Amino acid sequence: MSFFFDSQEIEPDKDTAFLDAVVSMSSNDSSVFVGAGALRNSDVFAAINIIANDLASNRVLVPTSQALEVKLNDKPNSNMNGRSFKFTLAAQMLLSGNSFALITDNGFQFIPNSQMTVQQDDVTGELTYIYTPNGQRSRQIAPDSILHFKCFSQDGVSGISPLYALQDEVALQKKGNNLLKGFFDSPSRNVLQVHKTDLSSDAKANIRNKFEQANKGALSTVILDDSMDLKGLTVDEGLLRAISTNNYSTTKVASCFGLPTSLLGVEPVHSSVQQSVMQYYESSIYKYMDCFTSELSFKLGKQVSYDDSRLRVNKQQDIENVIELTKAGVYTPDEAKQKLGGNAID
């Protein structure tokens, strides 16, 4: 019996589905969550946008093949530029845990997860990729002709999205947002008490409709007779305040994606914003970069790395490091000037 990951079985958007999209796996593992519906959560959108942009906007280097480097970064295929290609692969990997690209003679072709099926034989461990373009017949693709990116995997075959760990947190955030939305959609809820027993359902509905019709409008004057009492229902202000200021879900989203909370708008407690951002650019983003470069090196048989020069945001620290190394005799003054772009050292 083989492992089977069928990403064609995508459920339509539903309020009851976590992040509105679920892909079922027939192995003993739990479900993997995918789909653009996840991007309706602002924290998830921000996290994926930050990481995918960093992976897309920095150049992939292939020192031994300039032609291959151009294909990866400038024109992977006739429909996408290099940035769009890398961004799409990164976003899909973060959403579903997997993203695919076909290696062609002319470059690389992005393959939606809905068109790719991966099978692994239990005995030999051999992988089989089945590619089914829309409206066309399925065909088997050799593993060395498919780029398969995954940021987290239990078996090395299928990836799992960081969203998988966020079911409870995102559901809690959604319920809180719905409560706030309901409060502002209907800020005034009242109980109209009629001093008469044994009112039928139709009679209650009729009284309610006539009362609302007679008193509709924000500044309407409510007129009651002795047979009626009107009481207002309110939502506890403390609860509304707690929901509107709750950063628990945002913090969990940041944690699962390896982002400092400051990048999602939450002020850090024990460190400055600058320190948090530096930590992300010095460690976290490289884990995602390695997901790309390791797969590219493995499948293309070339040394592949990321040009991370644009991520070195702390220029002042670089200057101080060069100065200290120059004082220690590691660099000569001329070497230090060259590293600092010709700036003189005091």
ZIVEN-V459709 format. One record per run of one state. SS is the DSSP state (2 for helix, 1 for strand, 0 for the rest). FROM is the first residue (numbers start at 1). LEN is the number of residues. If there is no record, write none. Layout:
ss=(SS,SS)
from=(FROM,FROM)
len=(LEN,LEN)
//
This chain:
ss=(0,1,0,2,0,1,0,1,0,2,0,2,0,1,0,2,0,2,0,1,0,1,0,2,1,0,1,0,1,0,2,1,0,1,0,1,0,2,0,1,0,2,0,1,0,2,0,2,0,2,0,2,0,1,0,2,0,2,0,2,0)
from=(1,3,11,18,21,23,26,32,33,36,41,42,58,60,62,66,74,82,97,99,104,108,112,113,116,121,127,132,139,142,143,146,150,153,154,159,160,162,186,189,195,201,215,228,234,237,246,248,258,261,265,273,301,305,307,309,312,315,328,333,340)
len=(2,8,7,3,2,3,6,1,3,5,1,16,2,2,4,8,8,15,2,5,4,4,1,3,5,6,5,7,3,1,3,4,3,1,5,1,2,24,3,6,6,14,13,6,3,9,2,10,3,4,8,28,4,2,2,3,3,13,5,7,7)
//
